[in-house]
Amino acid sequence: METIILLKTIHIIGFVSWFAAMFYLGRIFVYHREALSMPASARDVLVPQYQLMENRVYKIIMNPAMMITWTCGLGMIALYGMEWLKGNHWLHAKILLLVGLTIFHLYSKGVIRKLGDGSFQMNSFQFRLLNEVPTVFLILITSLGVYKNTVNYGILVGSIIGIIGLLYAFTVLYRKIREGK
């Protein structure tokens, strides 16, 4: 039991770090994209700095945090056993979401590369929307972890659709405020 508690503690630290890094990286993407539209004097200073920050956040925080999260989570599953896994359907959904989050993690590396060579064509508004993707994963994964087998998937999906709508609306509102409209 002590091993499971230790793994759970490290797992929580891992996923908090993982999400923090994803949120931060998303903001850097926004600033990097905006820097590409600045005059050369600012662009030549900011773009290399944002590239450095993106790579460091990805390599030094995101990758280790993802590995810690997965390792401790799989360790807990191994200790609880396969019968426990079979009986906890919420965990199947959580693992599926974690696979999706890992794909988003890897996609972020591609964004870093494409921003670095200038071939990524999203604008800063689209990057702001992209920055909300981890929020949706966080809400879903946390909800499954809290409610476990009592989760009502209909309410969860409906809530997520509502939250996505609110996130989009607030992002549009923020853009209008920034543009002075």
QUISUL-V590872 format. One record per residue. N is the residue number from 1. NEAR is the number of other ideal C-beta (glycine too) atoms within 10 Angstrom. Layout:
n = (N/N)
near = (NEAR/NEAR)
//
This chain:
n = (1/2/3/4/5/6/7/8/9/10/11/12/13/14/15/16/17/18/19/20/21/22/23/24/25/26/27/28/29/30/31/32/33/34/35/36/37/38/39/40/41/42/43/44/45/46/47/48/49/50/51/52/53/54/55/56/57/58/59/60/61/62/63/64/65/66/67/68/69/70/71/72/73/74/75/76/77/78/79/80/81/82/83/84/85/86/87/88/89/90/91/92/93/94/95/96/97/98/99/100/101/102/103/104/105/106/107/108/109/110/111/112/113/114/115/116/117/118/119/120/121/122/123/124/125/126/127/128/129/130/131/132/133/134/135/136/137/138/139/140/141/142/143/144/145/146/147/148/149/150/151/152/153/154/155/156/157/158/159/160/161/162/163/164/165/166/167/168/169/170/171/172/173/174/175/176/177/178/179/180/181)
near = (6/6/10/14/10/13/20/14/11/17/20/13/14/21/23/13/17/25/20/15/23/25/14/16/25/21/14/22/24/19/17/24/22/15/20/16/10/13/7/7/8/11/14/11/12/16/19/12/13/22/16/11/16/23/15/14/21/19/12/11/17/22/15/14/21/21/12/17/23/17/14/21/20/13/17/19/16/11/12/14/10/9/8/12/14/10/11/16/14/17/21/12/17/20/17/12/17/19/10/15/23/14/10/15/20/10/12/22/16/10/20/21/13/13/22/16/7/9/8/18/8/16/13/18/16/15/21/23/18/17/20/18/18/21/16/17/17/18/15/22/19/13/20/23/14/10/14/13/10/7/18/11/12/8/11/16/11/11/14/14/10/10/15/16/10/11/17/13/10/12/16/13/10/12/14/10/9/11/8/5/6)
//
